[in-house]
Amino acid sequence: MKAWRVLLALSFVLLSGCLVTFNEPIPTNQPAPKTLLGKWTSKDAWGEPLTLQISRRGDNAYKAVATAKGKKPETYAFTVARHGNRWYLSAGVPKRLGGNFLIGGFEVIDNKQLVIYNLDVEQINQALKNKELSGRAIEIPEENGQGVLIDSPAARVLAYLDDPANSDLFIEVARFQRAGK
């Protein structure tokens, strides 16, 4: 797994060489919970320490600075939205990976744990097959892999994501602990 991929998965989501992207970000509708802000820690797949510093950068806009041992910090801008019982995050994908937007989920548990969720690629592909969403397969240049680009309007994407029948659509990709004070 490439270092940038580990850092991005911490915050927003890449898994198994497959990337689900969207033409539109999720529209923001309220600020993130204050408990999202601050410093979080975890370990990568090799047991090396990871930190994630999340701060506000504007109205409903946030910045995550991810740092892995021996690597330069990487900064990611993202927005958040709450729909139903879920918090979503949306971030731009680097041009070198096709651009567009990622959509993930997150929850803060007891102000002590931050859990980041990614969309299950197999279920998204099934939704395309069943015409619940529209989109197409894409090549991911630097990954030599396949991805999926969803071109459904944001309202349709949200209706699909919020549907209780799709509650297992998100899979956990990272879990952080609140850093000591």
C-alpha positions as CSV (number, residue, x, y, z in Angstrom):
1,M,0.0,0.0,0.0
2,K,1.5,3.3,-1.0
3,A,2.1,5.9,1.8
4,W,-0.3,8.4,0.4
5,R,-2.9,5.7,0.3
6,V,-2.4,4.9,4.0
7,L,-2.8,8.5,4.9
8,L,-5.9,9.0,2.7
9,A,-7.5,5.9,4.0
10,L,-7.0,7.3,7.5
11,S,-9.2,10.2,6.6
12,F,-11.2,9.4,3.6
13,V,-11.1,6.2,2.1
14,L,-9.2,4.0,-0.4
15,L,-9.4,0.3,-0.2
16,S,-8.1,-2.7,-2.2
17,G,-7.2,-0.7,-5.3
18,C,-10.8,0.2,-5.8
19,L,-12.0,3.8,-5.5
20,V,-15.5,5.0,-5.6
21,T,-15.7,8.7,-6.7
22,F,-18.6,11.0,-7.4
23,N,-19.1,13.9,-9.9
24,E,-20.5,16.0,-7.1
25,P,-19.6,16.4,-3.4
26,I,-22.3,16.0,-0.8
27,P,-23.8,19.5,-0.1
28,T,-22.9,20.7,3.3
29,N,-25.8,21.4,5.7
30,Q,-24.4,21.9,9.2
31,P,-21.1,22.1,11.0
32,A,-19.4,18.9,12.1
33,P,-19.7,18.0,15.7
34,K,-17.1,19.9,17.8
35,T,-15.8,16.5,19.0
36,L,-14.4,15.8,15.5
37,L,-11.9,18.5,15.9
38,G,-8.5,17.9,17.6
39,K,-5.7,15.4,17.5
40,W,-6.3,11.7,16.9
41,T,-3.8,8.8,16.9
42,S,-3.7,5.3,15.5
43,K,-1.3,2.7,14.0
44,D,-0.9,1.8,10.3
45,A,-0.9,-1.8,9.0
46,W,2.8,-2.2,10.0
47,G,2.2,-1.0,13.6
48,E,3.7,2.5,13.0
49,P,2.2,5.5,14.6
50,L,-0.2,7.7,12.7
51,T,-1.6,11.1,13.8
52,L,-4.6,13.0,12.4
53,Q,-5.1,16.6,13.3
54,I,-8.5,18.0,12.3
55,S,-9.4,21.7,12.4
56,R,-12.0,24.0,11.0
57,R,-11.0,26.0,7.9
58,G,-14.3,27.8,7.1
59,D,-18.1,27.3,7.1
60,N,-18.6,23.5,7.2
61,A,-15.1,23.1,5.7
62,Y,-12.3,21.3,7.5
63,K,-8.7,20.4,7.2
64,A,-7.1,17.1,8.2
65,V,-3.3,16.9,8.5
66,A,-2.2,13.2,8.5
67,T,1.3,12.3,9.6
68,A,2.9,8.9,9.4
69,K,6.3,8.0,11.0
70,G,9.1,9.1,8.7
71,K,6.8,10.9,6.2
72,K,6.0,14.5,5.5
73,P,2.6,15.6,6.8
74,E,-0.2,15.5,4.2
75,T,-3.1,17.9,4.3
76,Y,-6.6,17.1,3.1
77,A,-9.5,19.5,2.8
78,F,-13.0,18.1,3.3
79,T,-16.6,19.1,4.0
80,V,-19.2,17.4,6.2
81,A,-22.9,16.9,6.1
82,R,-25.4,15.1,8.3
83,H,-28.3,13.2,6.8
84,G,-30.5,11.0,8.9
85,N,-28.4,9.4,11.5
86,R,-25.2,9.5,9.5
87,W,-22.4,12.0,9.2
88,Y,-20.8,12.1,5.8
89,L,-17.5,13.6,4.6
90,S,-16.6,14.6,1.1
91,A,-13.2,15.4,-0.2
92,G,-11.7,16.1,-3.6
93,V,-9.6,13.4,-5.2
94,P,-6.2,14.5,-6.6
95,K,-6.2,15.1,-10.4
96,R,-3.6,12.4,-10.8
97,L,-6.2,9.9,-9.6
98,G,-9.0,11.2,-11.8
99,G,-10.3,14.2,-9.8
100,N,-13.9,14.2,-8.7
101,F,-15.0,13.5,-5.0
102,L,-14.8,10.8,-2.4
103,I,-17.7,10.3,0.0
104,G,-17.2,8.5,3.3
105,G,-18.8,8.3,6.7
106,F,-17.6,9.0,10.2
107,E,-18.7,8.8,13.8
108,V,-17.2,10.1,17.0
109,I,-17.8,7.6,19.9
110,D,-17.9,9.1,23.4
111,N,-15.5,11.8,22.3
112,K,-12.7,9.1,22.5
113,Q,-12.8,7.3,19.2
114,L,-13.1,8.4,15.6
115,V,-14.2,5.8,13.2
116,I,-13.9,6.4,9.4
117,Y,-16.0,4.4,7.0
118,N,-15.6,3.8,3.2
119,L,-18.3,2.7,0.8
120,D,-18.3,-1.0,0.0
121,V,-17.2,-1.1,-3.7
122,E,-19.0,-4.4,-4.4
123,Q,-22.3,-3.0,-3.1
124,I,-21.8,0.2,-5.2
125,N,-21.2,-2.0,-8.3
126,Q,-24.4,-3.9,-7.4
127,A,-26.3,-0.6,-7.2
128,L,-25.1,0.3,-10.6
129,K,-26.2,-3.1,-12.0
130,N,-29.6,-2.6,-10.4
131,K,-29.8,1.0,-11.7
132,E,-30.2,2.4,-8.2
133,L,-27.3,4.7,-9.1
134,S,-25.8,5.6,-12.4
135,G,-22.1,5.6,-13.3
136,R,-19.3,3.7,-14.9
137,A,-16.0,1.8,-14.3
138,I,-12.9,4.0,-14.6
139,E,-9.1,3.3,-14.6
140,I,-7.1,4.7,-11.7
141,P,-3.8,5.9,-13.3
142,E,-1.3,5.6,-10.4
143,E,-3.0,2.5,-9.0
144,N,-3.2,0.4,-12.2
145,G,-6.6,-0.5,-10.9
146,Q,-10.3,-0.1,-11.4
147,G,-12.5,2.5,-9.8
148,V,-16.1,3.5,-10.1
149,L,-17.4,7.0,-11.0
150,I,-20.9,7.7,-9.9
151,D,-22.6,10.4,-11.9
152,S,-26.0,10.4,-10.2
153,P,-27.1,13.8,-8.8
154,A,-26.2,14.4,-5.1
155,A,-29.9,14.1,-4.1
156,R,-30.1,10.7,-5.6
157,V,-26.8,9.6,-4.0
158,L,-28.0,10.8,-0.6
159,A,-31.4,9.0,-1.0
160,Y,-29.5,5.8,-1.7
161,L,-27.0,6.3,1.1
162,D,-29.7,7.2,3.7
163,D,-31.9,4.3,2.8
164,P,-32.1,2.0,5.9
165,A,-31.9,-1.0,3.5
166,N,-28.3,0.1,2.7
167,S,-27.2,0.3,6.3
168,D,-24.3,-2.1,5.6
169,L,-23.1,0.0,2.7
170,F,-20.3,1.5,4.8
171,I,-17.3,-0.5,6.0
172,E,-14.8,0.6,8.7
173,V,-11.4,1.6,7.3
174,A,-9.8,3.3,10.2
175,R,-10.2,3.8,13.9
176,F,-8.5,6.5,15.9
177,Q,-8.2,7.3,19.6
178,R,-8.3,10.8,21.0
179,A,-4.7,11.9,21.6
180,G,-3.8,12.7,25.2
181,K,-4.4,16.2,26.4
